[in-house]
């Protein structure tokens, strides 16, 4: 009599871990995530609306992404890796007879953290090419100076609460044309991962002998003549082809 195999329910083996926000966001408990062990939750990316952290409805259109970098007991500590404002919300801010300058550039904070900023500068009137270039150059220099004078956590906090947007708007509005709105819609941390293990796997694959393909001819044992292949037999004795007749046209 055949015995039935016992099915193992992996869900029962999972443990719930509490996700903790970064220090500059108050180290609050954000959510609970199931995982088999610490290795399965380490480096996991958690994406949440900013309103879940600040309890402010004005932050509905902003998402914050955090990566789990350390696990202690049932606590999963995260670090900030990026924030992004919804494209649908950005589209509502752009109107006709205005110029929307899109900018993206790398920056470095006072505590040595490198990250990338993406922002919109929306003017109240249309700009010429020369005015656009002046705005781009001066706004980028101004933002780079702002970042260099603040720690990473403090600057990100000012971005999330709109303080940086107001500072850049006040500065850019006095350059060439009036500025309607400034929106830092994305900041992304520059992450570095250990790739030594990946390189070792690649080297092992390259050094391993390649399997012989099916199309390669194998030499017969005993030094005899090679057996004719199927293709050679087909060429020597071709299959009969049925002739097709078409009715003659009147």
N, C-alpha and C positions, 0 to 999 in steps of 0.2 A: 504494500500500500504506500503510495507516494505521500511524503510528508510536506506540509505547507511551510514555506519560508516565512520567518518572522519579519515583519516590516518594522523598521525603526523610525519613529517619529522624531526628526531632528528638532522640531519646534519645541518639544518638551525639554530638550537639552539646553536651549538658549537661556541666556541671562539678560536681565534688563540693566542697562547702563544709563546713568543720568548725565546729560550733556551740559557742560558748564561753559558759559560765555567767556571771552577774553577779559583780561584785567581791566582794560579801559572801558569796557561795557558793564562793569560791576560784578563779574563772576557770578552771574545768576544762573539758576537751573532753567534751561530753555526747553528741553524735551527729554523723553526717554526712548532709547533705541535698543532693540534686541540684537544679541550676537552670541555665537557659540563660545568665544573666548576673547581675550584681549587682542590677539592678532587679527581677528576679523573686524574689529572696530577701529584699530589704529589706522591713521591716514584716511579715514572715511570723511567725506565732505558733507556737511550739514548746511542746507539752504533754508533760510527762514525770512519772512517779511520783517522789515525793521520794526513795524508796529508791535510785533510779538515781544520785542525787547523793551521798547520805550513806552508802550501803551499809548502811543500818540497816533490818531487816525490820519494825520497829515503825512505819515511815513508809510502809507499803504502801498504806494507804487515803488518802493525801494526794497530790494532784496539784499540780504547779507549772507555771504558764503564763508563758512568756517571749516577748518580742517582739524580733526582730532590728532594731537601730537603726543599726548601722554595719558595713561590710564592708571589710576590708583584705586584699587578696590572696585567699587561700582561707579566711580566718578570718571568721566571722560572729559579731559580738559582740551579746549580748542584754541586755535589762533586764527586771527582774521586773515583771509587771503584775498577777498575782493568784495566790492559792493557794486550794484548796478541798478539804475533807474529804468523803469519800464519804457519800452519804445512807444507804446500807445500814449503814455503821458507826455513824452517829449514831442510827439507829433501835434499835440494840442497847443503847444507853446509857439509853434512856428506859424506865422501869418504871411499874407501877401504883402508886397512892397516892403519887405524886410530882408536882411541878409543874415544867414545863420552860418557862422564860422565854426567848423568842426576842427578841433585840435587834439593831438595825441603826442605825448613826449614823456621820456623817463625822468625821474627826479630821485633825490636822495635826502632823507631826513637828517636831523641833527644827531640822532643816535645811530646813524649808519645804515638804516634800512632802505633798500632800493625798491621802488615800485613804479608803476606807470599810471599816468593820469589821462583821462579822456574827458573833454569838456566841450560845451557849446557856448559861443558868445553870439547872442541874437541882438542885432542893432535895431533901432527904432525906424531907421530909413535905409534905403539901399546904399551900398558902398561901392566905390570904384576899386579897381584892382590895387592901386597904390594904397588906398585907405585900408583894405584888407590886410595887405602885407605889413603895414605899420601896426595894426592891431595885433596880429599874430606874434610878431617879434617882441613887442613890449609886454603883452599879457604873459607870454611864456617866461620871460625874464622875471616878471613880478611874482608869478606862482613859484618859480624855482627858489626865489629868495624867501618866500613865505615858508616853504617846506624846510629849507635849510636852517631856519630859526626855531623849529618845533620838533618835538619827538613824534615818532610815527603814530602812536596811539592818540596823542592830543590832536594832531592834524586830521586824522580820520574822523575823530569825534566832531571836529569843527565842520568837516565836509558833510557828515550825516545830518547835522542840525542846521545846515545852510549858512553857517557863518562865513565860510570861505567864498561862497557865491556872492554874498553881499560885499565882501572886501574887494573882490575882483571887479564887481560891477561899479563900485565907487571909483576905483582907479581907472578902469577902461573908459568910463563915461566922460572923462576929462581929456581924452587923447585927441580924437579926430571927429567922431560922430557920437550922438547920444546912444547909450546902450539900454535896450529894453530888459534883457534878462541874461544872466549867466548861470549855467548849470553844469556842475561837475557830475557827469552821469555815470562815470565808472572809474574806480581805482582798483588796481590789480597788483598784488604782491609778487615780486620776483622770487620764485622758489627754486631751490637747488636740491636735487635728489641724488642719492648714492647709486651710481650705475656700475660699480665693480662687479656685482653679482650677475648683472645682465651681460657684461662683457665676457665673463667666464663661460656662460652658457653658449654664447656665440662662438667662442674659440673651440669649445668642445664639439659643436656641430660641424665646424669647418675641418677639424682634424679627424673626425670619424670617417671610415671608408664609405664611399658611395655605393649603394646597392646596384647590382647589374640590372640594366633595363631588359625588358622582355624582347626588344628588337635586336639585341646583340646576339650574334651567332656563337654558339658553344661548340668548341672543338670536340670531335668524337674521341672517346677513350680508345686506347690501343693503337693509335696512329693510323686508323683506317680512313677510307674516303668519307667525306662529309655526306650526310644524308640530305637529299634534295628537300628544299623548303617547300611549303605549300604554294608560295607565289610562283616558284619555278615550275611546279607541276601544273599549275593553272595555265602558265604561258605555253607549256608544251602541249597540253591537251585542253584547249579552250572549250568552254561550254557552248552548246548549240544555242544560237540566237534565233528566236522566232521572227520570221519576216512579217512585216505588217503591210497590208495592201490598203491603199486608199481608193475609194470609188472614183472612176474617171468622171471628169466634169463634162456635162453636155455642151 
